């Protein structure tokens, strides 16, 4: 059973799970441009952190000379390749054009290029659970099957959009939909392992006492937590993230990072990319085992996982 330093493959002192939620991929896209304009409005009227000049330049670029779709994902893969780190990309599937839905269609040529790049890099595809399919077993299953059939892969993992989670409904619905692991369990507004869960675990249905056939990969740090919720930047953001990561390393646990693709190759958000690069450099120096979510799930199932009933504040 995974419980102490050195239990990971290759006698690694801890494990790393790198992941990216793909909410949007197109530079010239109506909702993205409207969101950027609203960002400019909040900078002017509400003092939201941001660079007015760079934000304006991004709007003009999107309108007149949009970036090539997939360039940001290529940058992510190049950064991770420096250390031989694979990663998992969660594809958002929900009603198109809805307020919290995806800004692309599964069949779009741009998304197919992204999937090809991820596949060639040894990465994994998962489902980014839809906002409107939250805790819906049938909706989750349809998303898993649609992503799998479209790209010819066996989808094993899910992470809910905006980290939406309720206990035990979320895990029961995901299990019923056929997922093998969930990567949602974390706090959107603060870094660090939720409920001090430093290792993968298998939850229990409190109503029946049944162990669910679902691996939970707890989240450690998300980019939006640092830069949106806490409004940190630069080295301050880096040290906040590292302070959340260190306890996981000390216990020999699983460090799980979530960085969204659309903040790479963006001058206004260069801190977001820089912090990710710095974190990977620090982690690589400690020689962890880094694997996709599916590989981690396969390995911990073979070793045996602790069965944990989520605590009262997990809902």
N, C-alpha and C positions, 0 to 999 in steps of 0.2 A: 504494500500500500504506500502511496506517495505521502510522505510525512516529514522527511528530513533532507538536509543537504546531501547531495550526491546520489539521490534516487533517480535523477533524470538520465536520459540516454547519454552515453559517452562520459558518464560520471560528471556531467555539468553541474555547477553549483546552484543553478536556477534555470528557469525556462522563460522564453520570450514569445509572445504572440502579437504580431503586427497586423493591423487591420485598417481598412478604409471603407467608409460608407459612401457610396456613389449616389448622391442626391441629384446632381446635375452634371452634364458633360459638354453642353454647347455654350459657346461664348455669346453668340447672337441668338438669344432666346427671350421671349417677351417677359416672363416672370423674373428672370434674372436681371434684366435691364430695369424693370420696375423696382426690384429689391435694391438695386444699386442707387436708383434715384431717391428712394426712401431713406437709404443710408446717408446720402448727402443731406437730405432734409433734417435728419436727426443730428448730424454733425453741427449744422447751423443753428438749430433751435433747441436741442436738448443736450448739447455738449457730449454726444457720443464719441468715444475714441475713434480716430480715423484721420486720414490725410485728405483734405478736400481736393487738392490738386490731383493726386493719384486716383482718387475715386472718380473724379470727372473724366480723367484720361481713360479710365477703364470703360466708362459708358461710351465715349467717342470711339474707342477701339472696337467695342462690340458692334457698334452700328456700321462702321465704315471699313474696318480691317480686322475681323475677328480672328482669334487664335485658332490654330488647327486643333480639331477635336482629338483628344488623347495625348496631347503634349504634356499635360500635367501628370498623367499616369506614367508616361515614359520617364519623366523626371523622378517620380517616386521609385520606380523600379531600378533606375540607375543608382539612386542613393542607397537602396537596400542591397544592390549587387556588390557594392564596395566591401560588404562584410559577409556576403554569401547568405543573406537573410531572405527567406521567402515570406510572402504575406497573403492575406485573404481580403478579397474585395466583395463587399455586400451590395448586391444590385437591388435598388428600390423598385418594388412592383406594387402598384396601387392605381386607382382611376387616374388616367391622364387628364391634365388641366385642372385637377382639383387643387385646392389651396395648399394642402400638405402632400400632394402627390409628386411623382417623378417628373422631371423636366425632359424626358426622352421616352422613346418607345423601345421595347425589347428588340424589335427588328431593325432599328436604325443602323445604317452603315458605320456611324461613328462608334456606337457601342460594340459592334462586332470587331472593329479594329482594336478597341480596348481589351476585349476578351481574348483576342489572339495574342496580344502582347503579354497579358497576364499568364496565359497558358504557356507561352514560350519561355517565360521566366520561372516556371515551376510554381506559380501561384495557384490560389483556389478561388472559386466562385461560391458565394453564399447568397442568401436572400436577406434583403433589408426589409423587415416586416412592415407592411403598409400601415399608415396612420388610421385608415378607414377599415382595415382588416384586423385591427387590434383585438387579440384574444378570440379570434374567429377561426376555429379549426378548419372549416371548409375553405375559408379565404386563404389561410396560411398554406393549406395543401395545394390549392390552385397555384399560388405563387411558386411554391417549390417545384411543382410539375412544369409550369410554364418556363421558368428559368432553365430547368434541366433539359427540357425538350428543345428549347430554342438554341442552346449552346452545346448540346450533346454531352452533358456532364451529370454526375450523380450528386445532387445538392444535399449536403449533410448539415449545414449550419445556418443559423438565423440570428440577426440582431434587429430588434424593433426600432423603428424610426423614432427619433427624439428620445430614445431610451425609455419609451413607455413600458411600464411594468406594473403588474399587480399580482400579489401572492394569494393563492396558488394558481389563479386562473391562467396567467401567462404561460407557465410551464406545462400545465395540463393541456392547453390548446396546442402548444408547440409539439408536445409528445404525440398527441392525437393526429397531428398533421404529418408525422413521419420524420421530423427532424431528430438528429442524433445529439446535437449540442446547441446551446444558447450562449450568446456573447453580450446579452443586454445588461446583465446585473452590475449596475454601477450608479453613481450619483452624477446627474448632469451639472449640478451647481457647485461641486467641490471635488477635488482630486482625492485619490486614495481608495483602497479596497473597501467596498460596501460591507458593513457588518464584520469587518476584519477577516474577510474570506480571502486568504492568500493562495489557496490551492483550488484546482478544479474539484467540484463535488457533485454529488447526485442528490437532488432534493426529495423530500417525502411529502406526500399528500396528507395534510393534517386531518382530513376527514376520515381517511381510511387506514392511515399508517403505511400505505403502499409506497415502496421505493419507485420513483419514476425512472423510466429508461431514457434518461436525458442527462447529458453532461453539462454542467454550468461552468463557463470560463469567465471568472469575475474580471471586470474592467478596472484598470488602475488609473489611467490618465486619458482624458479626451482633450483635443485641441480647443474646442468651444468652451470648455470649462475654464481654461486658463485665460483665454483672450476675450471671450464674450461675457461670461458670468463674473469672473474675478477682475476683468479689465487690466490684467497684467501685461507686460511686454518685455521683450529682450531677455536680459539675464535674470530679471526677477521671475519671469515665467519659467525659465529653465530651472531655476532653483526650487520653485514651487513644485514643479513636476518631479524633480529628483528627490525632494523630501518625501513625496508620496511613494516613489519607487524603492527607496532604500529599505524600508521595513520589509518589503516583499523579498528583496535580495537577501537580507539578513536571515530570513526564515527559509530560504531556499525554495521560494514559491514560484508562481507564474506572474510575470510582469506583462500586462496587456495594455497596448497602446492603440488609440483610435485617432487617426488624422484624416480629415476629409480631402479628397483629391482636388477640389476646386480652389483650394487656398495655396496650391503650389504654382510656381511661375507667375505670381501676382506681386508686383512691386509694392502695393499698399500692405500686403500681408506677408512681407518677407520674413518678419519675426516668426510666423507660424512655421515656415519651412526651416528656418535656421535652428529653432529649438528642436525640431524633429531630427535634424542632422546631428546636432550635438548630443541628443539622447542616445541615438544609435551608436555614435562613436564611443560614448562612455560605457554603454552596455557591452559592445563588442570587445572592449578591452578586458572585460571580466569573463569572457569565454562561456556564455550561456548556451543552452540548446534552444535554437529558434526554429519554429515549425509553423505550418499552417494550422488553422483550427481543426481541420479534419485529422491531420497527423497527430496532433496533441490528443484529440479525443480517442483515436485508435490506440494510442500508446497507454493512456491512463486506464482505459477499459481493460487492457491486457494485464495491467499491474494491480488493478483494484483501487477503487476510489472510496473516500469516506462518504458515508450517507449522512446528510445533514438536513434537519428540518429548519427552514428559515425562521429567523427570530421575529418577534412581534412587530419590529419596526421595518420589516422588509416589504410591507404592502404599500 
